[in-house]
Amino acid sequence: MILGVFVFNAHGKARLVRWYDPRLRNLPFDRKRRIVWECYRCVAHRAAGACNFLVKARGIFGEQLVTPLARAETKQTQNLGNSEMRDQKDGPDIVTENIESGDNHPVKRLYGRDLTVVFRHYATLFFVFAVDQNENELGILDLIQVFVETLDKYFGNVCELDIVFNHDKVNHLLDELVSGGVVLETNQTDILSAVYTVSEATSAEASTHRFPSLGIRPYR
């Protein structure tokens, strides 16, 4: 599963942040901001010839991604009935393995192993995907390439300002590519066709309601 997608520039300014795992979305804002910052810190200082995968990240980065999720899941399951707790323990996301947190209290690991961060660096932008062990790292690397090439075709040599001032279109492109942490489509032609269709429908609706919205009747 894809847990999150981040796009930030060389100075660490986030330009696109998407959370797909509900346990990540429900984290406090400061903790989510810390996750993005640690992603930037780990990715931006990689050597030019280093691998594009960050596997089993340790330190603050690993604690932010693994331990808080495990704490949230543990607290949530404690509020459920015993039968529901047994059902969740049998689910694929939780592995009955304990890890040591910062205060020496073992907590359950949610994804079986530490999360993997896959990234690509294009000009002044870093495209980062955080995934669990169920995703193939090379496949995610190709998925990032598809995402960037689709943005290039839509905007025409996409740059940072395109993402800043057209965040709705960028999010729509990403929604056609990934939904709920699952890859839906990788064909660039189909993705662009869906986005163009929605854009044309939106433009047509806006032009139709232009005069009534201003309270002005068009001359006949």
Sequence and secondary structure as in RCSB ss.txt:
>XXXX:A:sequence
MILGVFVFNAHGKARLVRWYDPRLRNLPFDRKRRIVWECYRCVAHRAAGACNFLVKARGIFGEQLVTPLARAETK
QTQNLGNSEMRDQKDGPDIVTENIESGDNHPVKRLYGRDLTVVFRHYATLFFVFAVDQNENELGILDLIQVFVET
LDKYFGNVCELDIVFNHDKVNHLLDELVSGGVVLETNQTDILSAVYTVSEATSAEASTHRFPSLGIRPYR
>XXXX:A:secstr
 EEEEEEEETT  EEEEEE SHHHHTS HHHHHHHHHHHHHHHHTS TTS SEEES  HHHHHHHTHHHHHHHHH
HHHTS HHHHHHHHTSSS EEEEEE TTS EEEESSSS  EEEEEEETTEEEEEEE TTS HHHHHHHHHHHHHH
HHHHHTS  HHHHHHTHHHHHHHHHHHEETTEE    HHHHHHHHHHHHHHHHHHHHHTHHHHHT     
